[in-house]
């Protein structure tokens, strides 16, 4: 019987179908003449002769080749105190060269029972320290521990350049009942490329990238790369310590959204024109400081096979894309930003993943990460797969991934993409194409539970980080605490403000009086959530035109309208986000293969818009009234919201100190207004601190700072007012210099 089992195991080994390699390979302890004996087998197909070396023997013992394909066996007789796994192989290849190696199947598992239990219940938040490829020292031997979750695979082999991609040489062991397969490979070093060769129960074989891999080959290649993430020396302790004590509520947050592959391109075609993370760090930090942005937000840098997806079709959730360098290069990028006082936010995509064969889709031959039923498991718009948020191990994958970026890369926040598609089972589906939840509703209860848990663990583990939801519906409490029934995000994108405002600004000023509510409606709900005002990449792609191109009128009017749009955005309650290229008023839409039209800065109107954005950011940071109460109705007060006839609005922004305020007036018509009476909140002398029509921004108004003293003349229902000039298609901002 044992002989039949042995023959069957040998057959499975040679067919790369061995599901329990330790039943054949490695040390097999038995008794021989009453003594402890160890039978050792090893598959070494490129070897001519193999010897066993053990401290119990003065000389190495020759192993017998028991199968012509390269299966060797040797026996050691040991005392009870001698270790059965304390041996090495001396291997001679066909050229006569010898090497000494340890047996991969003589080492104990890297996983504890607690590791496996927590993973099974979805709460092993540091599982990335065990799964994937981990540099490990086991029993004094350096090597790499490989582990992958694939419970329904028939067998799995580790393949790579180190074994000639031979699936017979490194079969992995399944840890039952966890569904994790594991193998420690002694002597393996950094930089090795590898995949998991998975044999499905159907017999189909596919090579998969490591779901927990820390690095990958440059696409279109898809192998994972052995990487050590603990070698980088961080220099951002001051930033990290300060971050723990901060929240975004009362701080200025002005984000520059960037696609790293196209923000600045190489002048030649080397590496597809992509620059390295380190080079980009220096150039981008200098630019953000010049423009006074507080944060940079990166479109996904997680590894993705298709460059044209901009990173939103992620395969390597734990790997910074190798297009721009190594993981250490990206760490340098983040570290450099922190040293210069700028935060780094990543776009994170837990809503869906692509169907690429090397990726997560049907990972072990079954719908492992996704739902089996396409009504829940496939996204109809994007042709991608949807995570099974109710499966503990999948929840663990996503939760640990979020924390991974904060832990290993010191990331300051995650902007969660496509949250609306996660919240609703019927998202972008017709009747009959979706399955109601257990209560008969359309809400995805598993996704809601995951998002709540995501926010709880992120804020608990890393105080001061931001979680930002791209959520386009009226789902209640997105940015409210989970203990109060909310989802727990720090901030929600205000898609309503963006859509209403861009639609309003696109209209000819002559007709704006008939659409005044599109301009003012956002203040009805402005404080129902912690909002961010986004003018993101989504608004300048797919035929929508650039923001400048969306403005009405001839060239001069387009620039004036764009300056007015930005001025409104930076004074309206809410944090700010602007996509690259918008700050220079470029004419072209976003193209991931081309950098922004930097050459336009040779022309004054474009330089003017760039200056305006920089000055708005500076004012936003310097004036507490413009950021202290972004999420609080006490920070905003209308002066005039009903002047639709003249397409004009005026309002007050206040800081935590209610006497610290600014007054804003916006004119959305092409008619300038002189000697205009504007009601003010208090008596005093008001100084104009900003005017979007200034000549330094490309307008017509001299760069002066006129003063206006309040008078006891009623205007807009207020007892006191100032007399000012309001530019056509412009905004002016005033601050009281002295109060009585």
URZIRA-V7829 format. One record per pair of residues at least 4 apart in sequence whose ideal C-beta (glycine too) atoms are under 7 Angstrom apart, sorted by the first residue. I is the first residue (numbers start at 0). J is the second residue. Records with the same first field share a line. If there is no record, write none. Layout:
I = J ; J
This chain:
0 = 4
1 = 5
2 = 6
3 = 7
4 = 8
5 = 9
6 = 10
7 = 11
8 = 12 ; 17 ; 22 ; 23
9 = 13 ; 23 ; 66 ; 70
10 = 14
11 = 16 ; 17
12 = 17 ; 23 ; 42 ; 167 ; 170
13 = 68 ; 167
15 = 156 ; 166 ; 167 ; 196 ; 198
16 = 153 ; 154 ; 198
17 = 23 ; 154 ; 170
18 = 153 ; 154 ; 173
19 = 172 ; 173
20 = 24 ; 104 ; 170 ; 172
21 = 25 ; 104 ; 172
23 = 40
24 = 40 ; 41 ; 42 ; 104
25 = 102 ; 104 ; 105
26 = 37 ; 39 ; 83 ; 84 ; 105
27 = 37 ; 38
28 = 35 ; 37 ; 83
29 = 36 ; 38
30 = 34 ; 35 ; 36
31 = 36 ; 76
34 = 76
35 = 77 ; 79
36 = 74 ; 75 ; 76
37 = 74 ; 75 ; 77 ; 83
38 = 72 ; 74
39 = 51 ; 72 ; 73 ; 75 ; 86 ; 102
40 = 70 ; 71 ; 72
41 = 49 ; 71 ; 88 ; 102
42 = 69 ; 70 ; 167 ; 168
43 = 49 ; 69 ; 71 ; 90
44 = 68 ; 69 ; 165 ; 167 ; 168
45 = 92 ; 93
46 = 69 ; 90 ; 91 ; 92
47 = 91 ; 92 ; 93
48 = 61 ; 91
49 = 62 ; 71 ; 88 ; 89 ; 90
50 = 59 ; 60 ; 61 ; 62 ; 89
51 = 59 ; 60 ; 62 ; 73 ; 75 ; 86 ; 88
52 = 59 ; 86 ; 87 ; 89
53 = 75 ; 85 ; 86
54 = 85
55 = 75 ; 77 ; 81
56 = 60
59 = 89
60 = 73
62 = 71 ; 72 ; 73
63 = 71 ; 72 ; 73
64 = 71
65 = 70 ; 71 ; 72
66 = 70
75 = 86
77 = 81 ; 83
84 = 105
86 = 102
87 = 99 ; 100 ; 101
88 = 100 ; 102
89 = 97 ; 99
90 = 97 ; 98 ; 100
91 = 95 ; 97
92 = 96
100 = 185 ; 186
101 = 105 ; 140 ; 185 ; 186
103 = 169 ; 182 ; 183 ; 184 ; 185
106 = 137 ; 138 ; 183
108 = 174 ; 181
109 = 129 ; 133 ; 135 ; 144 ; 146 ; 181 ; 183
110 = 114 ; 115 ; 129 ; 174 ; 179 ; 181
112 = 116
113 = 117
114 = 118 ; 123 ; 129
115 = 119 ; 174 ; 177 ; 179
116 = 120
117 = 122 ; 123
118 = 123 ; 126 ; 177 ; 392 ; 395
119 = 177 ; 391
120 = 391
121 = 391 ; 392 ; 394 ; 395
122 = 395
123 = 395 ; 399
124 = 398 ; 399 ; 402 ; 456
125 = 399
126 = 130 ; 395 ; 399
127 = 131 ; 211 ; 317 ; 399 ; 403
128 = 133
129 = 133 ; 146
130 = 146 ; 147 ; 148 ; 211
131 = 146 ; 209 ; 211 ; 212 ; 213 ; 317
132 = 143 ; 145 ; 193 ; 209 ; 212 ; 223 ; 225
133 = 143 ; 144
134 = 143 ; 227
135 = 142 ; 143 ; 144 ; 183
136 = 140 ; 141
137 = 142 ; 183
140 = 185
142 = 183 ; 184 ; 185 ; 186 ; 187
143 = 184 ; 187 ; 225
144 = 183
145 = 157 ; 181 ; 182 ; 184
146 = 179 ; 180 ; 181
147 = 155 ; 180 ; 195 ; 209 ; 210
148 = 178 ; 179 ; 392
149 = 155 ; 178 ; 180 ; 197 ; 362 ; 363 ; 367
150 = 178 ; 363
151 = 200 ; 363 ; 364 ; 365 ; 367
152 = 197 ; 198 ; 199 ; 363 ; 364
153 = 198 ; 199 ; 200
154 = 170 ; 198
155 = 171 ; 180 ; 195 ; 196 ; 197
156 = 166 ; 169 ; 170 ; 171 ; 196
157 = 169 ; 171 ; 182 ; 184 ; 193 ; 195
158 = 162 ; 164 ; 165 ; 166 ; 193 ; 194 ; 196 ; 206
159 = 164 ; 191 ; 192 ; 193 ; 194
160 = 191 ; 192
161 = 187 ; 191
162 = 168 ; 169
166 = 196
169 = 182 ; 184
171 = 180 ; 181 ; 182
172 = 180 ; 181 ; 182
173 = 180
174 = 179 ; 181
187 = 191 ; 225
189 = 225 ; 226 ; 227
190 = 224 ; 225
191 = 225
192 = 216 ; 222 ; 223 ; 224
193 = 222 ; 223 ; 225
194 = 206 ; 207 ; 208 ; 222 ; 223
195 = 207 ; 209
196 = 204 ; 206
197 = 205 ; 207 ; 363
198 = 204
199 = 203 ; 363 ; 364
200 = 364
201 = 364
203 = 364
205 = 356
206 = 357
207 = 357 ; 362
208 = 212 ; 215 ; 221 ; 222 ; 223 ; 314 ; 315 ; 357 ; 358
209 = 223
210 = 316 ; 359 ; 396
211 = 317
212 = 223 ; 315 ; 317 ; 318
213 = 226 ; 228 ; 317 ; 318 ; 326
214 = 223 ; 224 ; 226 ; 318 ; 321 ; 325 ; 326
215 = 221 ; 222 ; 223 ; 224 ; 302 ; 315 ; 318 ; 321
216 = 220 ; 221 ; 222 ; 224 ; 321
217 = 321 ; 322
218 = 304 ; 306
219 = 304
221 = 304 ; 357
226 = 326
228 = 326 ; 407
230 = 327
231 = 327 ; 330
233 = 334 ; 409
234 = 334 ; 338
235 = 239 ; 334 ; 337 ; 338 ; 409
236 = 240
237 = 241
238 = 242 ; 337
239 = 409
241 = 245
242 = 411 ; 463
243 = 462 ; 463
244 = 463
245 = 250 ; 463
246 = 463
247 = 252 ; 465 ; 489 ; 490 ; 574
248 = 630
249 = 627 ; 655
250 = 626
251 = 293 ; 619 ; 620 ; 626
252 = 293 ; 294 ; 574
253 = 292 ; 293 ; 575 ; 616 ; 619
254 = 292 ; 294 ; 295 ; 296 ; 344 ; 575 ; 576
255 = 287 ; 290 ; 292 ; 295 ; 577 ; 579
256 = 296 ; 535 ; 536 ; 576 ; 577 ; 578 ; 579
257 = 262 ; 283 ; 295 ; 296 ; 297 ; 298 ; 579
258 = 262 ; 298 ; 309 ; 536 ; 579 ; 591
259 = 279 ; 297 ; 300 ; 323
260 = 273 ; 306 ; 322 ; 591
261 = 591 ; 592 ; 593 ; 594
262 = 279 ; 283 ; 579 ; 594
263 = 274 ; 279 ; 282 ; 594
264 = 272 ; 594
265 = 269 ; 270 ; 272 ; 273 ; 274
268 = 272
273 = 322 ; 323
274 = 278 ; 279 ; 323
275 = 279 ; 323 ; 324 ; 328
276 = 280 ; 323 ; 324 ; 328 ; 329 ; 331 ; 332
277 = 324 ; 328 ; 331 ; 332
278 = 282
279 = 283 ; 323 ; 332
280 = 284 ; 331 ; 332 ; 335 ; 336
281 = 285 ; 335
282 = 286
283 = 287 ; 295
284 = 288 ; 335 ; 336 ; 339 ; 341
285 = 289
286 = 290
287 = 292 ; 295 ; 341
288 = 339
289 = 613
290 = 582 ; 612 ; 613 ; 616
291 = 613 ; 616 ; 617 ; 620
292 = 616
293 = 341 ; 342 ; 620
294 = 341 ; 342 ; 344
295 = 336 ; 341 ; 343
296 = 344 ; 346 ; 414 ; 576
297 = 345 ; 346
298 = 309 ; 310 ; 346 ; 536
299 = 303 ; 310 ; 311 ; 313 ; 346 ; 348
300 = 310 ; 319 ; 320 ; 329 ; 345
301 = 310 ; 313 ; 315 ; 316 ; 318 ; 320
302 = 313 ; 314 ; 315 ; 318 ; 320
303 = 308 ; 310 ; 312 ; 313 ; 314 ; 320
304 = 314 ; 355
305 = 312
306 = 591
307 = 591
308 = 312
309 = 591
310 = 346
311 = 348 ; 416
312 = 353 ; 383
313 = 348 ; 352
314 = 353 ; 355 ; 357 ; 358
316 = 400
317 = 400 ; 403
319 = 326 ; 329
324 = 328 ; 329
326 = 330
327 = 331
328 = 332
329 = 333 ; 408
330 = 334 ; 408
331 = 335
332 = 336
333 = 337 ; 343 ; 408 ; 409 ; 410
334 = 338
335 = 339
336 = 341 ; 343
337 = 409
342 = 411 ; 412
343 = 410 ; 411
344 = 411 ; 412 ; 413 ; 414 ; 465
345 = 404 ; 410 ; 413
346 = 414 ; 416
347 = 401 ; 413 ; 414 ; 415 ; 416
348 = 416
349 = 386 ; 397 ; 415
350 = 416 ; 417 ; 420 ; 421
351 = 378 ; 381 ; 383 ; 384 ; 385
352 = 358 ; 359 ; 383 ; 384
353 = 358 ; 383
354 = 360 ; 383 ; 384
355 = 360
359 = 368
360 = 369 ; 384
361 = 365 ; 366
362 = 367 ; 368
363 = 367
366 = 370 ; 371 ; 376
368 = 386 ; 387 ; 393
369 = 376 ; 384 ; 385 ; 386 ; 387
370 = 375 ; 376 ; 385 ; 387
371 = 376
372 = 376 ; 434
373 = 377
374 = 432 ; 433 ; 434
375 = 385 ; 424 ; 434
376 = 384 ; 385
377 = 384 ; 385
378 = 383 ; 385 ; 420
379 = 427 ; 428
380 = 427
386 = 393 ; 397
387 = 393
388 = 393 ; 394 ; 445 ; 446 ; 449
389 = 445
390 = 394
391 = 395
392 = 396
393 = 397
394 = 398 ; 449
395 = 399
396 = 400
397 = 401 ; 449
398 = 402 ; 452 ; 453 ; 456
399 = 403
401 = 413 ; 453 ; 457
402 = 406 ; 456 ; 457 ; 460
403 = 407
404 = 408 ; 410 ; 413
405 = 410 ; 457 ; 461 ; 464
411 = 464 ; 465
412 = 464 ; 465 ; 466 ; 467
413 = 466
414 = 467 ; 469
415 = 466 ; 467 ; 468 ; 469
416 = 469
417 = 421 ; 469
418 = 422 ; 468 ; 469 ; 470
419 = 423 ; 426 ; 470 ; 471 ; 472
420 = 426
421 = 443 ; 446 ; 450
422 = 442 ; 443 ; 446 ; 447 ; 474
423 = 441 ; 442 ; 443
424 = 433 ; 434 ; 435 ; 436 ; 441 ; 443
425 = 433 ; 441
428 = 432 ; 433
435 = 439 ; 440 ; 441
436 = 440 ; 442 ; 444
442 = 447
443 = 447
444 = 448
445 = 449
446 = 450
447 = 451
448 = 452
449 = 453
450 = 454 ; 486
451 = 455 ; 481 ; 486 ; 487
452 = 456
453 = 457
454 = 458 ; 466 ; 481 ; 486 ; 487 ; 488
455 = 459 ; 481 ; 487
456 = 460
457 = 461 ; 464 ; 466
458 = 462
465 = 489 ; 490
466 = 488 ; 489
467 = 488 ; 489 ; 490 ; 492 ; 531
468 = 477 ; 488 ; 491 ; 492
469 = 492
470 = 474 ; 477 ; 491 ; 492
471 = 494
476 = 484 ; 485 ; 486
477 = 485 ; 486 ; 488 ; 491 ; 528
478 = 485 ; 488 ; 489 ; 490 ; 491 ; 528 ; 529
479 = 483 ; 484 ; 485
480 = 485 ; 487
481 = 485 ; 486 ; 487
489 = 529
490 = 529 ; 531 ; 574
491 = 528 ; 529 ; 530
492 = 531 ; 533
493 = 497 ; 521 ; 530 ; 531 ; 532 ; 573
494 = 498
495 = 499 ; 521
496 = 500 ; 521 ; 532
497 = 501 ; 532 ; 533 ; 534 ; 538
498 = 502
499 = 503 ; 517 ; 520 ; 521
500 = 504
501 = 505 ; 538 ; 549
502 = 517
503 = 511 ; 514 ; 517 ; 518
504 = 550 ; 560 ; 564
505 = 549 ; 551
506 = 510 ; 511 ; 514 ; 551
507 = 551
508 = 646 ; 667 ; 668 ; 669 ; 728
510 = 514
511 = 646 ; 667 ; 668
512 = 643 ; 644 ; 646
515 = 519 ; 643 ; 646
516 = 520
518 = 648
519 = 640 ; 648
521 = 525
522 = 635
525 = 530 ; 572
526 = 630 ; 631 ; 632
529 = 630
530 = 573
531 = 573 ; 574 ; 576
532 = 568 ; 571 ; 573 ; 575 ; 576
533 = 576
534 = 538 ; 546 ; 568 ; 576 ; 577 ; 578 ; 581
535 = 576 ; 578
536 = 540 ; 578 ; 589
538 = 543 ; 546
539 = 543 ; 545 ; 546 ; 578 ; 581 ; 588 ; 589
540 = 588 ; 589
543 = 549
544 = 548 ; 549 ; 588
545 = 585 ; 586 ; 587 ; 588
546 = 561 ; 581
547 = 557 ; 561 ; 584 ; 585 ; 586
548 = 586
550 = 557 ; 560 ; 561
551 = 556 ; 560
552 = 556 ; 557 ; 560
554 = 558
555 = 559
556 = 560 ; 669 ; 728
557 = 561
558 = 562 ; 584 ; 604 ; 608 ; 697
559 = 563 ; 698 ; 728 ; 729
560 = 564 ; 728
561 = 565 ; 584 ; 608
562 = 566 ; 608 ; 611 ; 691 ; 696
563 = 567 ; 665 ; 667 ; 691 ; 728 ; 729 ; 730
564 = 568
565 = 569 ; 611 ; 612 ; 615
566 = 570 ; 615 ; 691 ; 730
567 = 571 ; 665 ; 730
568 = 575
569 = 575 ; 615 ; 619
570 = 625 ; 652 ; 663 ; 732
572 = 629 ; 634 ; 635
573 = 629
574 = 629
577 = 581 ; 582 ; 612
579 = 595
580 = 585 ; 589 ; 595
582 = 608 ; 609 ; 612
583 = 595 ; 599 ; 600 ; 605 ; 608 ; 609
584 = 604 ; 605 ; 608
585 = 595 ; 596 ; 599
586 = 596
587 = 596
599 = 605
600 = 605 ; 606 ; 609
603 = 607 ; 697
604 = 608 ; 697
605 = 609
606 = 610
607 = 611 ; 695 ; 696 ; 697
608 = 612 ; 696 ; 697
609 = 613
610 = 614 ; 695 ; 696
611 = 615 ; 691 ; 696
612 = 616
613 = 617
614 = 618 ; 689
615 = 619
616 = 620
617 = 621
618 = 622 ; 625 ; 689
619 = 625 ; 626
622 = 661
623 = 627 ; 654 ; 655 ; 659
624 = 652 ; 653 ; 654 ; 659 ; 660 ; 661
625 = 652 ; 661
627 = 634 ; 654 ; 655
628 = 633 ; 634 ; 653 ; 654 ; 655
629 = 634
633 = 653
634 = 652 ; 653
635 = 650 ; 652
636 = 650 ; 651 ; 680
637 = 650
638 = 649 ; 650 ; 651 ; 677 ; 678 ; 715
639 = 647 ; 648 ; 649 ; 715
640 = 648
642 = 647 ; 648
645 = 668
646 = 667 ; 668
647 = 665 ; 666 ; 667
648 = 665
649 = 663 ; 664 ; 677 ; 715
650 = 663
651 = 660 ; 662 ; 680
652 = 660 ; 661 ; 663
653 = 657 ; 659 ; 660
654 = 659
658 = 738
660 = 680 ; 735
661 = 732 ; 733 ; 734
662 = 679 ; 685 ; 733
663 = 730 ; 732
664 = 677 ; 725 ; 730 ; 731
665 = 730
666 = 672 ; 725 ; 726 ; 727 ; 728 ; 729
667 = 728
668 = 727
669 = 727 ; 728
670 = 727
671 = 725 ; 726 ; 727
672 = 724 ; 725
673 = 724
674 = 722
675 = 722 ; 723 ; 724 ; 725
676 = 712 ; 714 ; 720 ; 722
677 = 714 ; 720 ; 721 ; 723
678 = 714 ; 715 ; 716 ; 717 ; 720
679 = 685 ; 709 ; 717 ; 719 ; 720 ; 721
681 = 735 ; 738
682 = 709 ; 719 ; 738 ; 739
683 = 709 ; 735 ; 736 ; 737 ; 738 ; 739
684 = 706 ; 708 ; 735 ; 736 ; 737
685 = 707 ; 709 ; 721 ; 733 ; 734 ; 735
686 = 704 ; 706 ; 733 ; 734 ; 736
687 = 704 ; 705 ; 731 ; 733
688 = 704 ; 732 ; 733 ; 734
689 = 731 ; 732
690 = 700 ; 726 ; 729 ; 731
691 = 696 ; 698 ; 726 ; 729 ; 730
692 = 698 ; 699 ; 700 ; 726 ; 729
693 = 698 ; 700 ; 702
694 = 698 ; 699 ; 700 ; 701 ; 702
695 = 702
698 = 726 ; 729
700 = 726
707 = 721 ; 722 ; 723
709 = 719 ; 720 ; 721
710 = 719 ; 720
711 = 718 ; 719
712 = 720
713 = 717 ; 718
714 = 720
723 = 731
725 = 731
726 = 731
